[in-house]
Amino acid sequence: MPAEALVPFRITVPDRELADLRQRLDRIRWPAQPRGGERGYGVSGEFVRQLVEHWRERYDWREWEARLNTYPQFVTTIDGTGVHFLHIRSPEPDALPLVLGHGWPGSVTEYLDVIGPLSDPRGHGLDPAVAFDLVIPSLPGFAWSGPTPEVGWGPRRIARSWVVLMHRLGYRRYGAAGNDWGSFIAPEIGRAAPEDVVGVHVTQVFPAGPGEIHAAPYGHVHAEIPQTLAPALTDSPVGLLAWNSQCMPGLDPDALLTHVTIHWLTGTAGSALRIYAEEDRQQPPSGPTTIPPGLDVPLGVAQFAADWPSDRALAERAHARILSWNVYDRGGHYAARQVPDLLVADIRQFFARCSVSGR
C-alpha cells in the first residue's frame, strides 16, 4: 500500500486494555499529603483523588469511542510518520475546507461539540452560506497518529505536513484554525502555503523563538527533558492524570478524562511531550530574529475570559494582516468544549470576512 494512501480507520480499544487500566487504578500507591500543601505546590491530592474516583466509577470510555466513530476517520503516512484524522464533509456544496488543530494535553475530541454547527450550519439553525469541510488531525506523536519515529516534529514541520494532507485530500484553497499548539501551527500553515490559505483563526497568539516556551513550569520540563518524564507518564495512569490535569483548568471531568484516557490507551503520553522540545529546538524561520516573518494571510483571534491573554502588539509584529480580534467575557482555554457557541460564531464571522476581503 503506497505511503500516501488514505486508509479508513475506526477506534476499537480491546477490552483487555480497559481492564488493565482499571486494575492499575485499583492499586494506586498514593503519596503522603503535607499539611498546607493544598495550594502553591502543584495539583492537589484531593483533586486527583476525585478525578480517579470519577474515572473508576462513572467515566465510560465506550461512550466517547462510539461518539468519535460516528465521524469518518483515516490514517496516512506523511514525511515518515503516521497521521490520524477526522474528515467531515459538509452537505453544503460550497463549503470551505478547514483544518482544525488541537494542543497538549488535548486530542481531536476537543472539537467534537463544534463539528455539527461548523460542517452542517443549516441543520443547526445557522446560515448555510458559511459552512466547512472539516479536517481534524491528531498531532504527530499524539493519540492514533502514534509516537513519532524520530525527533524534529516541531510546529513548522507539522504545518508543512498539514499542507501535504490538505493537498492529498484534494483541497487547494482552505482555512486553518487552532487552539494551544494548534495556535502555533495554524499561522505556520499560512506561512508555508500563503497561496492556498484563505485565513488563519487562533485562540492565542504566542511568543515565538527558542526559549519562549520555557515560561510555563511544565513547558520548561517538556522542552528540556521530555524523555526523562516519559516513562513515569507512560507507566502510571494516575501520574499521567495528575500531570496533565494541571493544564486543563475549567474542563469538565468527562472531557478531561477523555484526553487523558486517549494518551494512556495509545501509549503516546511520552511522545506528545516532545512537541515542546521540538518547538524550542527548531531552526529560526529566517536569520537571527526570533519573530517569524509576517503572516501574509488574514488573521483572526478569539480571546476567551479565563484563557491567558494574547499580546496585540506581539501579534501586530508577527502577523501582517489582523482582520478580526474579539474578546469574550466567558469561556477559557478549551473554548470548543466550554463555549462552543462563541467559538463557532467567531470562526464563522472571521472566514465570512475573509471571503468578503477577497481571500
N, C-alpha and C positions, 0 to 999 in steps of 0.2 A: 504494500500500500504506500503510495507516494507521501512524503512528509507533509505536503501542502493539503492533503485530504482533510475534509471536514467530516468527522465521524460522529454520528448521533450518539448521545450519552444519556444515561439515566442513573440516578443515585440509588444504590441498593446496598446499604450498610448491613453486613451479615449480623444475625442475632448474636453470634458469639462475641463480636466486638462490643456490642451494647452490654452483654453480660459481664465482660471483662471490666468495662468502665464501672458498672455497678459494684462489682467486687472490690475494686480499688477504692471507691467511695465508702464502702463498708468497713475498711480497715485503715482509716486515716490515723496518722500519728500527729496530733495537734501540738503546736508549740506552746510553751508557757506564756501567759499574758501578764506583763508587769502592770502594777497599778500606775495610773497616769499615762499609759501608753495608747490611749484611745485616739488621741489627736497628735498630729505632727510627726508620727513615726511610720507613716505608710498606711496602707489599708488596714482597717480594724479587724481583729479576730472575730468579733461578733458579727460583723457584716459578712465575712466569708462563711461563717457557720450558717447564717440564714440562707445564703445562696446555695450552699451544699445541701441543706435540708430541702430546699425547693427543687434542686437538681435530682435528688433521690426520690422524693415523694410526689412531686406534682408535674415536673417537666416531662414532656412527651416528644422525643426526637422524631418519632414516626409521623407526627402531625406536620412538622416542618419539612421533613423529607418529601411527604406527599405534596405539600404546597409547592416546593421547588420543582417537583416533577410534573406539575401542570404546565410548565413552560418548556418549549423546545431548548435542548441543551446539546452542545457539541464539544468535542476536543479536537485539537490540531497541534501541530508542531511548528514553532516559529523560532528561527535562529538557534535551533538545537534544544529548545526547552518546550515542555508541554504547556498548552494553554486550554483552559476550560472556559466556556462562556455560555450565557443565555442569549438567545436570539429571538426576539419577539417582533414579528412583522405587524404593522398597523393595518386595519381594514381600510384605511383611507389611502386612496391611490397616490396622492402627492405628499405622503409623509416624509419628513426629513430624517435621514439616518442619524442616530445619536449614540455615541459610545459613552457609557457611564462608568466611572472609576471609583472604587471603594478605597479604604485605607487600612491601617493597622490599628487595633486588632480586629478589624471588621472582616466582612465577606460579602459575597453577592447578595446575601439576604438583607443587607442594609436597604436595598431598593425595592423590596417586594411590595411595599404599600404604595409606591408611585407608578408601578408598571402599568396598571389599568388606566388611570387618567391620562398618562403621557401617551400611551400607544393607542388607546381607544377613547378619545375625548367624547365622541358622540354618545357612547354607551354610559358615560359618567356625567352627562348633562353639560358638557363643555363645547365650545365652538370647534367643530371638526376641521376648520381651516388650519389649525395648528396641531399637528399630530406627528408622532415619531415612530420610526422603526428603531427598536432598542437593541443595542449590543452591550452586554454587561459581563465583562470578563473577570475571572478570578486572577488577581495579580500573579505573575510568576513567583513561585515559592509559596503560594498560598493555596489552601483547600485542594480542589480537584485538579488544579494546574500541576500540583505535585511539587516536591522540592526541586529547585533549580540545580542542574548537574554541575554548575561551575559558579564562581563568583563573577561579579561585574554587572549584575542586573539592577542598575540604578534607574532613576526616573527617565533619563533620556533614552536609554536602551529600551525600556518598556514602551515609551512613546513611539519610538520607531517601529516596534513590533505591532503596536495597535494600528499604525498606518498600514502595515502589511496585512493585518487581519481585516481591516475595512476594505482594502482592495480585493482581498481573497473572497470576500462576500459580495463583491461586485459594486461596491459603493465608491463613487468618485467625488461626491460633494456631501459633506456631513458636518455635524457639530460634535463638540467634545465637552463633557462636563464631569465634575468630580468633587469628592469630599475627602479631607485629610490627605493621604498620599495621592488620591485622585486629583486634589487641587494642585499638587506639584506636577503631576503627569499631564493633565489636560492642556496647560499652556505649552508644554514641550511638544505635544502633538501639533499645536498650531505653528510652532517654530519649525518642526520637521516637515510639515506639509502645508504651508500657508496657502497654496493654490487650491487645496482640497477642503480646508476647514472654513466653514462659514462663520463660526464664532466659538468662543470658549466661555463656559459658565463654571464658576467655582464658589465654594462657600468659605474659603480662607485665601488670603494672599500671604505667603510665607516669605521670610528672608531666604536668600539664595547664596550658595557658596560654601566651601569647605569650612567645617566647624560650627556653622549656624545651627545645625540640628542638635548640638550638644546642650542647647538651652534647657530642655526638659531633662530632669534627672534620669528617667528611664531611657530617654533618647541618647544620653551620653553612654550608658551601658551598652545599648544596642549598637551604637556606632563604633565603640572601641573593642568590645569583646563578645560579640553575639554567640560565638561558638562555645564560650565558657558557660553561658546561661542555658544554651540549648538542651543539654542532657537533663537538667532539672525539669524544664517545662515539658519535655517530651516524655518523661518517665512518671510525672506526678500530675494527675488531673487537677488536684486541689492547688498545687503550686502554680499551675497554668492559670487557673481561675483567679487566684489572688493577684498574680502579676498583671494579667490582662484587665481585670475588673477595675483597677485604679484608673484606667484610661477610657472608661465608658461611663462617665458621670451622667446621671439623669436618664439612663436607659432602663426600660422595664426588665424585670428578671428573665422573662422568656426570651426576649431578643438578645440580651447579654449572654445568656447561657447557650443560645444557638451559635453565636460567633465562637464561643469557647469550645463547644462540642465539635464544631466543624474542624477547628485547628487540631483538636485531640484525635478525632476519628481518621483524619487524613495524614496524620504524622507530620504536619507542617509547622508545628509551633516554633521549632528552631529555625527553619529556613525562612519563615516570614520575618523574623527579626532582622535579617541581613539587609533589608532594603535601607535601613538607617546607615549601616556601614557603607553600602554601595553609593548612596547619595553623597555621603561625606567624602568618598574617595574618587568619585567620577571626575573626569578631566573638566576643567573650566570650559565654558562654551566658546570663549574666544579670548586669547591673550591673558593678561593677569587679572582682569576685572572679575569681581565676584557677583556682578549684576549681569544676568543673561541679556542678550540683545533684545531690543524692544519687540514685543509681540505685535506683528503687523496684521492681526485679525481682531475683530471686536471682542472685548472682554466684558463679562457681566459678573458682578459679585453680589451674593446674598449673605448678609451678616445677621446671625441669629443671636438673641439676647444672652444666652448662657454659654455661648462659644467664646473663644478668645478673640479679641478684636483684631481686625486687619488694619494695616497701616496704609492709609490712602496715598501718602507721599511716596512710600515704597512702591506701591502699585503703579503710580504715575511714572516712576523712574524705570520700572521693569516692563511696563506694558504701554504701548503707544496709543491704544485706542480704547479707552474705557467708555463703554456705551451705556452701562447700567450699574448703579451701586445703590442697593436698598438695604436698610437696617430695620430689623423686626424686633418687636417687644416681647416675643416669646420664642420658644424653641431653643435648641442647643447644638452641640457638636454632631448629633445624629438626627439632623432635621428631617431626613427622609422617613424616619420612624416616628419622631416626636411631633412634627408638624408637617405632615406630607402635603396638606392643602397649600401651605405657604410656599413650600419648595416647588411644587408643581406649577403654581401660579407664576412664580418668579422665572422659572425656566421657560415657560410658555411665552411670557411677555418679552423676555430677552430675545429669544430666537425669532419671534414675530418682528421685533425691531431690526434684527439682523437682516431679515428678508426685505424690509422696507428700505434699509440703508444700502441695499444692493449686494450684500454678502450672504 
